[in-house]
Amino acid sequence: MTSPQPSLRTAQQLSLAPHLQQSIRLLQLSSLELAEEVELALAENPFLERDEGIIFAHPGASGQRMTADAAATGADAPVPQEAADAADAALADGDWLDGLPGSIIPQDATAQALDASAPESLADHLRLQLIELKLPPEDAAALRFLIGSLDEYGYLPDSVAELAATLVDDSDDMGQWHQLVRRLREALERLQTLDPPGVGARDLAECLRLQLQRRLQAEPPGSAARVGLQALAAVCEHAQGLAWLATMDLPAIAAATGLDGPAAQGMLRLVGTLEPKPGRRFVDVRQQVIVPDVRVVDHGAGALRRYEVRLTRHAAPALHVNSQYAGALGGSDAGSVALQQALQEARWLVQGLQQRAQTILRVADAIVQRQRRFFEHGELALQPLTQGEIATQLDLHESTVSRATTSKYMVTPRGTHEFKFFFDSAVSTRDGQTSSTAVKALIRQLVAAEDAAHPLSDARVSELLAAEGIHCARRTVAKYREALRIAPASQRRQSR
Protein backbone atom coordinates (compact mmCIF):
# COMPACT_ATOMS: atom_id res chain seq x y z
CA MET A 1 0.00 0.00 0.00
CA THR A 2 1.54 3.28 -1.09
CA SER A 3 1.69 6.25 1.21
CA PRO A 4 -0.53 9.25 0.46
CA GLN A 5 0.91 12.11 -1.52
CA PRO A 6 2.07 15.23 0.42
CA SER A 7 -0.62 17.35 -1.24
CA LEU A 8 -3.28 14.97 0.03
CA ARG A 9 -1.87 15.12 3.56
CA THR A 10 -1.96 18.90 3.45
CA ALA A 11 -5.53 18.86 2.20
CA GLN A 12 -6.53 16.50 4.98
CA GLN A 13 -4.85 18.64 7.61
CA LEU A 14 -6.62 21.80 6.52
CA SER A 15 -10.00 20.32 5.61
CA LEU A 16 -10.35 17.69 8.33
CA ALA A 17 -9.19 19.75 11.31
CA PRO A 18 -11.79 22.58 11.41
CA HIS A 19 -12.02 22.26 15.19
CA LEU A 20 -8.37 23.31 15.43
CA GLN A 21 -8.91 26.23 13.08
CA GLN A 22 -11.98 27.28 15.08
CA SER A 23 -10.11 27.12 18.40
CA ILE A 24 -7.41 29.38 17.02
CA ARG A 25 -9.96 31.86 15.70
CA LEU A 26 -12.04 31.90 18.91
CA LEU A 27 -8.93 32.64 20.96
CA GLN A 28 -8.25 35.80 18.98
CA LEU A 29 -11.76 37.24 19.42
CA SER A 30 -12.52 39.92 21.99
CA SER A 31 -15.23 39.17 24.53
CA LEU A 32 -17.78 41.29 22.63
CA GLU A 33 -16.98 39.52 19.37
CA LEU A 34 -17.23 36.20 21.15
CA ALA A 35 -20.66 37.07 22.55
CA GLU A 36 -21.90 37.86 19.05
CA GLU A 37 -20.58 34.55 17.74
CA VAL A 38 -22.19 32.57 20.56
CA GLU A 39 -25.57 34.26 20.14
CA LEU A 40 -25.50 33.52 16.41
CA ALA A 41 -24.59 29.88 17.04
CA LEU A 42 -27.41 29.49 19.58
CA ALA A 43 -29.88 30.89 17.08
CA GLU A 44 -28.73 28.67 14.21
CA ASN A 45 -27.71 25.37 15.80
CA PRO A 46 -30.52 23.30 17.39
CA PHE A 47 -28.06 21.13 19.34
CA LEU A 48 -26.61 24.01 21.37
CA GLU A 49 -27.96 25.11 24.74
CA ARG A 50 -26.79 27.61 27.30
CA ASP A 51 -25.60 26.43 30.71
CA GLU A 52 -26.97 28.38 33.64
CA GLY A 53 -26.04 28.76 37.26
CA ILE A 54 -22.81 26.75 37.44
CA ILE A 55 -19.43 28.33 37.90
CA PHE A 56 -16.32 27.14 36.14
CA ALA A 57 -13.28 26.68 38.32
CA HIS A 58 -9.93 25.01 38.16
CA PRO A 59 -6.65 25.45 40.00
CA GLY A 60 -4.14 27.73 38.36
CA ALA A 61 -0.44 27.19 37.94
CA SER A 62 0.25 29.09 41.15
CA GLY A 63 -2.01 26.79 43.16
CA GLN A 64 -4.87 29.19 43.76
CA ARG A 65 -8.36 28.54 42.47
CA MET A 66 -9.51 30.55 39.49
CA THR A 67 -13.25 30.99 38.99
CA ALA A 68 -15.75 32.64 36.74
CA ASP A 69 -17.33 35.70 38.36
CA ALA A 70 -20.78 35.22 39.82
CA ALA A 71 -22.07 38.09 37.72
CA ALA A 72 -20.95 40.38 34.94
CA THR A 73 -20.51 43.09 37.55
CA GLY A 74 -17.68 41.10 39.09
CA ALA A 75 -19.36 40.29 42.39
CA ASP A 76 -17.78 37.48 44.37
CA ALA A 77 -19.66 34.27 45.00
CA PRO A 78 -18.75 30.97 46.60
CA VAL A 79 -17.92 28.10 44.28
CA PRO A 80 -19.65 24.81 45.12
CA GLN A 81 -16.81 22.40 45.81
CA GLU A 82 -18.50 19.56 43.94
CA ALA A 83 -18.85 21.75 40.85
CA ALA A 84 -15.22 22.80 41.05
CA ASP A 85 -14.04 19.22 41.50
CA ALA A 86 -16.16 18.06 38.57
CA ALA A 87 -14.68 20.75 36.37
CA ASP A 88 -11.16 19.83 37.50
CA ALA A 89 -11.81 16.18 36.69
CA ALA A 90 -13.19 17.04 33.26
CA LEU A 91 -10.09 19.08 32.49
CA ALA A 92 -7.79 16.33 33.71
CA ASP A 93 -9.61 13.73 31.58
CA GLY A 94 -9.66 15.98 28.53
CA ASP A 95 -13.45 15.59 28.26
CA TRP A 96 -14.59 18.86 26.70
CA LEU A 97 -17.99 17.83 25.37
CA ASP A 98 -20.25 18.64 28.31
CA GLY A 99 -19.77 22.38 28.03
CA LEU A 100 -18.17 25.00 30.21
CA PRO A 101 -20.36 25.82 33.25
CA GLY A 102 -21.16 29.49 33.57
CA SER A 103 -23.33 32.02 31.80
CA ILE A 104 -23.37 34.23 28.76
CA ILE A 105 -23.43 38.01 29.04
CA PRO A 106 -26.79 39.08 30.55
CA GLN A 107 -29.45 39.90 27.99
CA ASP A 108 -29.30 43.63 28.54
CA ALA A 109 -29.10 46.41 25.98
CA THR A 110 -25.43 45.68 25.31
CA ALA A 111 -26.01 42.03 24.48
CA GLN A 112 -29.16 42.78 22.49
CA ALA A 113 -27.18 45.15 20.32
CA LEU A 114 -25.08 42.22 19.12
CA ASP A 115 -27.47 41.08 16.41
CA ALA A 116 -27.55 40.48 12.69
CA SER A 117 -27.93 44.17 11.98
CA ALA A 118 -24.37 44.82 13.12
CA PRO A 119 -22.01 46.41 10.56
CA GLU A 120 -20.13 44.02 8.28
CA SER A 121 -16.76 43.03 9.70
CA LEU A 122 -13.55 42.72 7.71
CA ALA A 123 -13.66 38.94 8.11
CA ASP A 124 -17.25 38.81 6.82
CA HIS A 125 -16.31 40.99 3.85
CA LEU A 126 -13.41 38.69 2.97
CA ARG A 127 -15.38 35.47 3.45
CA LEU A 128 -18.02 36.66 0.99
CA GLN A 129 -15.27 37.14 -1.58
CA LEU A 130 -13.90 33.69 -0.73
CA ILE A 131 -17.27 32.13 -1.60
CA GLU A 132 -17.22 33.85 -4.99
CA LEU A 133 -13.78 32.35 -5.75
CA LYS A 134 -15.28 28.81 -5.73
CA LEU A 135 -12.01 27.25 -4.58
CA PRO A 136 -11.42 23.55 -3.88
CA PRO A 137 -12.21 22.69 -0.23
CA GLU A 138 -8.57 22.49 0.91
CA ASP A 139 -7.67 25.84 -0.71
CA ALA A 140 -10.79 27.47 0.74
CA ALA A 141 -9.88 26.10 4.19
CA ALA A 142 -6.39 27.57 3.97
CA LEU A 143 -7.71 30.98 2.91
CA ARG A 144 -10.41 30.91 5.59
CA PHE A 145 -7.73 30.14 8.18
CA LEU A 146 -5.65 33.15 7.11
CA ILE A 147 -8.71 35.41 7.21
CA GLY A 148 -9.27 34.33 10.80
CA SER A 149 -5.64 35.12 11.60
CA LEU A 150 -5.76 38.79 10.50
CA ASP A 151 -5.77 41.58 13.04
CA GLU A 152 -8.53 44.19 13.09
CA TYR A 153 -6.75 46.41 10.56
CA GLY A 154 -6.16 43.66 8.03
CA TYR A 155 -2.54 42.84 8.78
CA LEU A 156 -1.21 39.30 9.23
CA PRO A 157 0.78 39.57 12.49
CA ASP A 158 2.18 36.03 12.41
CA SER A 159 4.45 34.61 9.73
CA VAL A 160 3.24 31.80 7.50
CA ALA A 161 5.78 29.50 9.15
CA GLU A 162 4.39 30.29 12.61
CA LEU A 163 0.82 29.75 11.47
CA ALA A 164 1.72 26.42 9.91
CA ALA A 165 3.33 25.33 13.17
CA THR A 166 0.04 25.87 15.02
CA LEU A 167 -1.67 23.42 12.65
CA VAL A 168 0.82 20.59 12.99
CA ASP A 169 -0.12 18.23 15.80
CA ASP A 170 3.28 16.51 15.72
CA SER A 171 6.05 19.09 16.08
CA ASP A 172 8.54 16.60 14.62
CA ASP A 173 6.61 16.15 11.36
CA MET A 174 8.65 18.61 9.28
CA GLY A 175 7.32 17.19 6.01
CA GLN A 176 3.78 18.11 6.93
CA TRP A 177 4.92 21.53 8.16
CA HIS A 178 6.66 22.29 4.84
CA GLN A 179 3.55 21.31 2.90
CA LEU A 180 1.39 23.54 5.10
CA VAL A 181 3.77 26.46 4.63
CA ARG A 182 3.53 26.03 0.85
CA ARG A 183 -0.26 25.89 0.88
CA LEU A 184 -0.60 28.86 3.22
CA ARG A 185 1.75 30.91 1.05
CA GLU A 186 -0.48 30.20 -1.94
CA ALA A 187 -3.50 31.18 0.15
CA LEU A 188 -1.76 34.40 1.20
CA GLU A 189 -1.20 35.34 -2.44
CA ARG A 190 -4.94 34.92 -3.03
CA LEU A 191 -5.81 36.87 0.11
CA GLN A 192 -3.68 39.81 -1.00
CA THR A 193 -5.73 40.09 -4.21
CA LEU A 194 -8.97 40.64 -2.32
CA ASP A 195 -10.65 43.86 -1.26
CA PRO A 196 -9.64 46.06 0.53
CA PRO A 197 -6.30 46.58 -1.22
CA GLY A 198 -3.39 45.95 1.12
CA VAL A 199 -5.14 43.30 3.19
CA GLY A 200 -2.93 40.43 4.30
CA ALA A 201 0.22 42.55 4.46
CA ARG A 202 2.87 41.66 7.01
CA ASP A 203 4.06 45.24 7.51
CA LEU A 204 3.37 48.80 6.36
CA ALA A 205 5.82 48.71 3.44
CA GLU A 206 4.16 45.61 2.01
CA CYS A 207 0.71 47.12 2.60
CA LEU A 208 1.61 50.19 0.53
CA ARG A 209 3.27 48.08 -2.17
CA LEU A 210 0.16 45.92 -2.56
CA GLN A 211 -2.02 48.99 -3.03
CA LEU A 212 0.40 50.48 -5.54
CA GLN A 213 0.53 47.22 -7.51
CA ARG A 214 -3.27 47.24 -7.71
CA ARG A 215 -3.29 50.79 -9.03
CA LEU A 216 -0.51 50.12 -11.52
CA GLN A 217 -2.61 47.41 -13.13
CA ALA A 218 -5.25 50.03 -13.95
CA GLU A 219 -2.87 52.60 -15.46
CA PRO A 220 -1.86 52.52 -19.14
CA PRO A 221 1.88 52.19 -19.93
CA GLY A 222 3.75 55.49 -20.13
CA SER A 223 1.12 57.57 -18.34
CA ALA A 224 2.29 60.22 -15.88
CA ALA A 225 0.29 58.56 -13.10
CA ARG A 226 2.03 55.24 -13.80
CA VAL A 227 5.45 56.87 -13.54
CA GLY A 228 4.61 58.34 -10.14
CA LEU A 229 3.18 55.04 -8.87
CA GLN A 230 6.26 53.12 -10.02
CA ALA A 231 8.54 55.61 -8.31
CA LEU A 232 6.59 55.39 -5.05
CA ALA A 233 6.67 51.58 -5.23
CA ALA A 234 10.46 51.73 -5.60
CA VAL A 235 10.70 53.97 -2.54
CA CYS A 236 8.56 51.58 -0.51
CA GLU A 237 10.86 48.70 -1.47
CA HIS A 238 13.94 50.59 -0.25
CA ALA A 239 15.18 49.80 3.27
CA GLN A 240 14.98 53.49 4.22
CA GLY A 241 11.94 54.27 2.10
CA LEU A 242 9.38 54.60 4.88
CA ALA A 243 11.70 56.87 6.85
CA TRP A 244 12.10 59.10 3.80
CA LEU A 245 8.35 59.29 3.33
CA ALA A 246 7.73 60.01 7.01
CA THR A 247 10.25 62.89 7.04
CA MET A 248 9.45 64.01 3.45
CA ASP A 249 13.15 63.72 2.60
CA LEU A 250 12.92 65.00 -0.99
CA PRO A 251 16.69 64.84 -1.75
CA ALA A 252 16.86 61.15 -0.72
CA ILE A 253 13.68 60.32 -2.64
CA ALA A 254 14.91 62.16 -5.74
CA ALA A 255 18.26 60.36 -5.58
CA ALA A 256 16.61 56.96 -5.25
CA THR A 257 14.02 57.48 -8.00
CA GLY A 258 15.69 59.89 -10.40
CA LEU A 259 12.76 62.28 -10.13
CA ASP A 260 13.28 66.04 -10.01
CA GLY A 261 11.92 68.15 -7.17
CA PRO A 262 8.40 68.83 -8.51
CA ALA A 263 7.96 65.23 -9.63
CA ALA A 264 9.13 63.98 -6.21
CA GLN A 265 6.63 66.30 -4.51
CA GLY A 266 3.87 64.97 -6.75
CA MET A 267 4.85 61.44 -5.82
CA LEU A 268 4.64 62.34 -2.14
CA ARG A 269 1.06 63.50 -2.67
CA LEU A 270 0.24 59.97 -3.77
CA VAL A 271 1.12 58.72 -0.30
CA GLY A 272 -1.86 60.57 1.15
CA THR A 273 -4.20 58.58 -1.10
CA LEU A 274 -3.04 55.22 0.29
CA GLU A 275 -4.57 53.50 3.33
CA PRO A 276 -2.03 52.38 5.97
CA LYS A 277 -4.73 50.36 7.77
CA PRO A 278 -6.79 48.53 5.12
CA GLY A 279 -9.36 47.21 7.60
CA ARG A 280 -9.94 50.56 9.28
CA ARG A 281 -13.37 51.15 7.75
CA PHE A 282 -14.61 47.81 9.12
CA VAL A 283 -13.54 48.45 12.70
CA ASP A 284 -16.71 48.39 14.79
CA VAL A 285 -17.12 51.12 17.39
CA ARG A 286 -18.19 48.41 19.85
CA GLN A 287 -14.65 47.05 19.77
CA GLN A 288 -13.53 50.20 21.56
CA VAL A 289 -15.64 49.21 24.58
CA ILE A 290 -13.48 47.54 27.22
CA VAL A 291 -15.01 44.31 28.48
CA PRO A 292 -12.81 42.59 31.08
CA ASP A 293 -11.87 38.96 30.59
CA VAL A 294 -10.34 38.32 34.02
CA ARG A 295 -10.24 39.95 37.44
CA VAL A 296 -7.32 39.90 39.84
CA VAL A 297 -8.30 39.93 43.52
CA ASP A 298 -5.74 40.20 46.29
CA HIS A 299 -6.15 38.35 49.58
CA GLY A 300 -4.25 38.77 52.81
CA ALA A 301 -1.37 41.14 53.47
CA GLY A 302 2.39 41.16 53.66
CA ALA A 303 4.13 37.85 53.07
CA LEU A 304 0.75 36.07 53.13
CA ARG A 305 -0.72 38.16 50.32
CA ARG A 306 -1.79 36.18 47.28
CA TYR A 307 -3.41 37.17 44.02
CA GLU A 308 -6.37 35.22 42.67
CA VAL A 309 -7.20 35.29 38.96
CA ARG A 310 -10.88 34.92 38.11
CA LEU A 311 -12.37 34.44 34.68
CA THR A 312 -15.35 36.71 34.02
CA ARG A 313 -18.49 35.44 32.37
CA HIS A 314 -17.74 37.68 29.41
CA ALA A 315 -14.75 35.48 28.61
CA ALA A 316 -16.47 32.18 29.43
CA PRO A 317 -19.85 31.90 27.69
CA ALA A 318 -20.99 28.41 28.66
CA LEU A 319 -22.73 26.14 26.21
CA HIS A 320 -23.39 22.43 26.05
CA VAL A 321 -24.68 19.95 23.51
CA ASN A 322 -28.30 18.91 24.11
CA SER A 323 -27.83 15.25 24.97
CA GLN A 324 -31.44 14.28 24.13
CA TYR A 325 -31.25 15.72 20.61
CA ALA A 326 -27.78 14.29 20.09
CA GLY A 327 -28.87 10.86 21.35
CA ALA A 328 -31.96 10.85 19.14
CA LEU A 329 -29.88 11.71 16.10
CA GLY A 330 -27.23 9.14 16.94
CA GLY A 331 -29.77 6.36 17.26
CA SER A 332 -31.52 7.17 14.02
CA ASP A 333 -30.51 5.91 10.61
CA ALA A 334 -32.47 8.75 9.06
CA GLY A 335 -30.27 11.50 10.44
CA SER A 336 -29.52 13.90 7.60
CA VAL A 337 -26.01 14.96 6.65
CA ALA A 338 -26.91 18.53 7.58
CA LEU A 339 -27.99 17.54 11.10
CA GLN A 340 -24.88 15.40 11.58
CA GLN A 341 -22.78 18.37 10.53
CA ALA A 342 -24.68 20.67 12.90
CA LEU A 343 -24.07 18.26 15.80
CA GLN A 344 -20.37 18.09 15.01
CA GLU A 345 -20.12 21.88 14.77
CA ALA A 346 -21.90 22.21 18.13
CA ARG A 347 -19.33 19.91 19.73
CA TRP A 348 -16.45 21.78 18.14
CA LEU A 349 -17.78 25.13 19.40
CA VAL A 350 -18.18 23.83 22.96
CA GLN A 351 -14.67 22.43 22.87
CA GLY A 352 -13.28 25.63 21.38
CA LEU A 353 -14.92 27.80 24.04
CA GLN A 354 -13.49 25.67 26.81
CA GLN A 355 -10.03 25.64 25.32
CA ARG A 356 -10.21 29.42 24.85
CA ALA A 357 -11.23 29.97 28.48
CA GLN A 358 -8.53 27.68 29.81
CA THR A 359 -5.81 29.29 27.69
CA ILE A 360 -6.77 32.84 28.68
CA LEU A 361 -6.88 31.76 32.31
CA ARG A 362 -3.46 30.10 32.17
CA VAL A 363 -1.87 33.07 30.40
CA ALA A 364 -3.43 35.57 32.83
CA ASP A 365 -2.25 33.57 35.84
CA ALA A 366 1.28 33.33 34.43
CA ILE A 367 1.34 37.11 33.85
CA VAL A 368 0.20 37.77 37.41
CA GLN A 369 2.91 35.47 38.76
CA ARG A 370 5.64 37.16 36.72
CA GLN A 371 4.45 40.70 37.46
CA ARG A 372 3.67 40.26 41.15
CA ARG A 373 5.79 43.31 42.03
CA PHE A 374 3.58 45.49 39.83
CA PHE A 375 0.49 44.45 41.80
CA GLU A 376 2.30 45.25 45.03
CA HIS A 377 4.08 48.49 44.09
CA GLY A 378 2.68 49.83 40.80
CA GLU A 379 4.21 50.78 37.45
CA LEU A 380 7.67 51.50 38.85
CA ALA A 381 7.96 47.81 39.68
CA LEU A 382 6.81 46.42 36.30
CA GLN A 383 9.33 43.81 35.13
CA PRO A 384 10.64 43.17 31.59
CA LEU A 385 8.61 40.36 30.07
CA THR A 386 8.10 38.87 26.61
CA GLN A 387 5.36 36.73 25.14
CA GLY A 388 8.04 34.15 24.35
CA GLU A 389 8.82 33.77 28.05
CA ILE A 390 5.16 33.11 28.88
CA ALA A 391 4.93 30.68 25.96
CA THR A 392 7.95 28.76 27.24
CA GLN A 393 6.62 28.70 30.80
CA LEU A 394 3.23 27.32 29.70
CA ASP A 395 4.56 25.13 26.88
CA LEU A 396 2.48 27.01 24.31
CA HIS A 397 3.33 28.36 20.88
CA GLU A 398 4.19 32.06 21.00
CA SER A 399 1.44 32.84 18.46
CA THR A 400 -1.06 31.23 20.85
CA VAL A 401 0.04 33.60 23.61
CA SER A 402 -0.24 36.50 21.17
CA ARG A 403 -3.86 35.58 20.39
CA ALA A 404 -4.66 35.03 24.06
CA THR A 405 -3.48 38.56 24.88
CA THR A 406 -4.99 40.43 21.93
CA SER A 407 -8.00 42.58 22.94
CA LYS A 408 -8.11 40.85 26.35
CA TYR A 409 -8.40 42.96 29.51
CA MET A 410 -7.60 42.40 33.16
CA VAL A 411 -9.29 44.25 36.04
CA THR A 412 -6.75 44.61 38.85
CA PRO A 413 -6.44 46.48 42.15
CA ARG A 414 -4.24 48.87 40.14
CA GLY A 415 -6.66 49.58 37.31
CA THR A 416 -7.85 47.88 34.16
CA HIS A 417 -5.13 46.95 31.70
CA GLU A 418 -4.88 45.10 28.43
CA PHE A 419 -2.90 41.89 28.77
CA LYS A 420 -0.27 43.31 26.42
CA PHE A 421 0.42 46.09 28.94
CA PHE A 422 2.32 43.58 31.04
CA PHE A 423 4.79 42.74 28.27
CA ASP A 424 7.60 45.23 28.27
CA SER A 425 11.11 45.69 26.93
CA ALA A 426 14.15 45.73 29.22
CA VAL A 427 16.27 48.71 30.24
CA SER A 428 19.68 48.09 31.80
CA THR A 429 20.22 49.17 35.40
CA ARG A 430 23.07 49.02 37.88
CA ASP A 431 21.50 45.97 39.52
CA GLY A 432 20.24 44.21 36.39
CA GLN A 433 17.20 45.26 34.37
CA THR A 434 13.94 47.14 34.70
CA SER A 435 11.07 47.69 32.26
CA SER A 436 10.62 50.64 29.91
CA THR A 437 7.21 51.28 31.53
CA ALA A 438 8.90 51.64 34.91
CA VAL A 439 11.37 54.11 33.41
CA LYS A 440 8.52 56.09 31.84
CA ALA A 441 6.75 56.22 35.19
CA LEU A 442 9.91 57.58 36.80
CA ILE A 443 10.32 60.19 34.06
CA ARG A 444 6.71 61.25 34.65
CA GLN A 445 7.43 61.65 38.36
CA LEU A 446 10.60 63.67 37.73
CA VAL A 447 8.82 66.05 35.37
CA ALA A 448 5.86 66.43 37.75
CA ALA A 449 8.24 67.49 40.54
CA GLU A 450 10.42 69.86 38.45
CA ASP A 451 10.78 73.59 38.93
CA ALA A 452 8.44 75.08 36.33
CA ALA A 453 10.82 78.03 35.83
CA HIS A 454 13.73 75.65 35.17
CA PRO A 455 12.25 72.49 33.64
CA LEU A 456 14.39 69.40 33.25
CA SER A 457 16.03 68.88 29.88
CA ASP A 458 16.20 65.39 28.41
CA ALA A 459 19.92 65.34 29.14
CA ARG A 460 19.31 66.25 32.78
CA VAL A 461 16.63 63.57 33.12
CA SER A 462 19.13 61.09 31.72
CA GLU A 463 21.63 62.16 34.40
CA LEU A 464 19.05 61.79 37.18
CA LEU A 465 18.14 58.33 35.95
CA ALA A 466 21.82 57.40 35.88
CA ALA A 467 22.08 58.50 39.52
CA GLU A 468 19.36 55.94 40.23
CA GLY A 469 21.35 53.28 38.41
CA ILE A 470 19.24 53.33 35.22
CA HIS A 471 21.15 53.57 31.95
CA CYS A 472 18.93 55.63 29.63
CA ALA A 473 20.49 57.79 26.90
CA ARG A 474 19.20 61.28 26.22
CA ARG A 475 17.61 60.26 22.91
CA THR A 476 15.84 57.38 24.68
CA VAL A 477 14.56 59.80 27.32
CA ALA A 478 13.23 62.00 24.50
CA LYS A 479 11.47 59.01 22.94
CA TYR A 480 9.85 58.03 26.25
CA ARG A 481 8.89 61.64 26.98
CA GLU A 482 7.16 61.91 23.61
CA ALA A 483 5.36 58.61 24.25
CA LEU A 484 4.11 60.12 27.52
CA ARG A 485 2.96 63.21 25.58
CA ILE A 486 5.18 65.48 27.66
CA ALA A 487 6.34 68.61 25.86
CA PRO A 488 10.06 69.47 25.56
CA ALA A 489 11.62 71.52 28.36
CA SER A 490 11.55 74.70 26.22
CA GLN A 491 7.74 74.44 25.97
CA ARG A 492 7.24 73.55 29.64
CA ARG A 493 9.13 76.56 30.96
CA GLN A 494 6.94 79.00 32.90
CA SER A 495 8.00 82.45 34.11
CA ARG A 496 7.67 83.19 37.79
Protein Blocks (a to p, Z undefined) as FASTA:
>chain_A
ZZddfklmmmmmmmmmmmmmmmmmmmmpcfklmmmmmmmmmmmmmkbccdehiacddddf
kopacdddfbfnopacdddfklmmmmmmmmmnopaknopaddddddbfklmmmcfkbccd
fklmmmmmmmmnopafklmmmmmmmmmmpcfkopafbafklmmmmmpmblmlmmlmmmmm
mmmmmmmmmmmmpccehihiabfklmmmmmmmmmmmmpcehiaklmmmmmmmmmmmpmkl
mmmmmnopaklmmmmnopafklmmmmmmmmmmpcfblklmmpcfklmpccdfbdcddede
hjllccdddddfklmcccdddfklmmmmmmpckbcfklmmmmmmmmmmmmmmmmmmmmmm
mmmmmmmmmmmmmmmnojmlpccddfklmmmmnopafklmmmmmgopacddfebpadfkl
mpccddddfklpadfklmmmmmmmmmmmpcfklccdfklmmmmmmmnopacdfklmmmmm
mmnopacfklmpccZZ
